[in-house]
Amino acid sequence: MLAGLTGMHLLLVAAIVLVLFGATKLPVFAKSLGQTVKVLRTELHPESEPVPAPTAAENPAP
């Protein structure tokens, strides 16, 4: 269904999104989309929750 899309099509969609939402709303939209994906991943696959990265206090430099 989407096999005929090219780079030009993606640029056109990106331009339309930029015009509709504006440059100031896009970072907020991207952040909320990322948080939504993160929540959905943890709900759909709870056994594969990401391991938190060690902090500097837990892993001191040599």
C-alpha positions as CSV (number, residue, x, y, z in Angstrom):
1,M,0.0,0.0,0.0
2,L,2.8,2.4,0.9
3,A,5.4,1.0,-1.5
4,G,5.0,3.9,-4.0
5,L,6.2,6.6,-1.5
6,T,9.4,8.3,-2.3
7,G,11.5,10.9,-0.5
8,M,9.7,13.7,-2.3
9,H,6.4,12.4,-0.8
10,L,7.8,12.5,2.7
11,L,9.1,16.0,2.2
12,L,5.7,17.1,1.1
13,V,4.1,15.5,4.1
14,A,6.7,17.1,6.4
15,A,6.0,20.6,4.9
16,I,2.2,20.2,5.3
17,V,2.7,19.2,8.9
18,L,5.0,22.2,9.5
19,V,2.4,24.5,8.0
20,L,-0.5,23.0,9.9
21,F,1.1,22.9,13.4
22,G,3.8,25.5,13.2
23,A,7.4,25.2,14.2
24,T,6.7,26.0,17.9
25,K,4.3,23.1,18.3
26,L,6.4,20.4,16.7
27,P,8.8,19.8,19.6
28,V,5.9,19.5,22.0
29,F,4.1,17.1,19.6
30,A,7.2,15.0,19.2
31,K,7.8,14.7,22.9
32,S,4.2,13.7,23.6
33,L,4.4,11.1,20.8
34,G,7.6,9.7,22.3
35,Q,6.0,9.4,25.7
36,T,3.0,7.7,24.2
37,V,5.1,5.2,22.4
38,K,7.0,4.5,25.6
39,V,3.8,3.9,27.6
40,L,2.4,1.6,25.0
41,R,5.6,-0.4,24.9
42,T,5.5,-1.0,28.6
43,E,1.8,-1.9,28.6
44,L,2.1,-4.3,25.6
45,H,5.4,-5.9,26.7
46,P,5.8,-5.5,30.5
47,E,8.6,-8.2,30.6
48,S,10.8,-6.1,28.4
49,E,10.9,-2.9,30.5
50,P,14.0,-0.9,29.9
51,V,16.7,-1.0,32.5
52,P,17.5,2.5,33.9
53,A,21.0,3.8,33.1
54,P,23.5,3.8,36.0
55,T,24.1,7.2,37.6
56,A,27.5,8.7,38.3
57,A,27.1,7.8,42.0
58,E,26.5,4.1,41.2
59,N,29.3,3.9,38.7
60,P,32.2,6.1,39.9
61,A,35.0,7.0,37.4
62,P,38.4,5.2,37.9
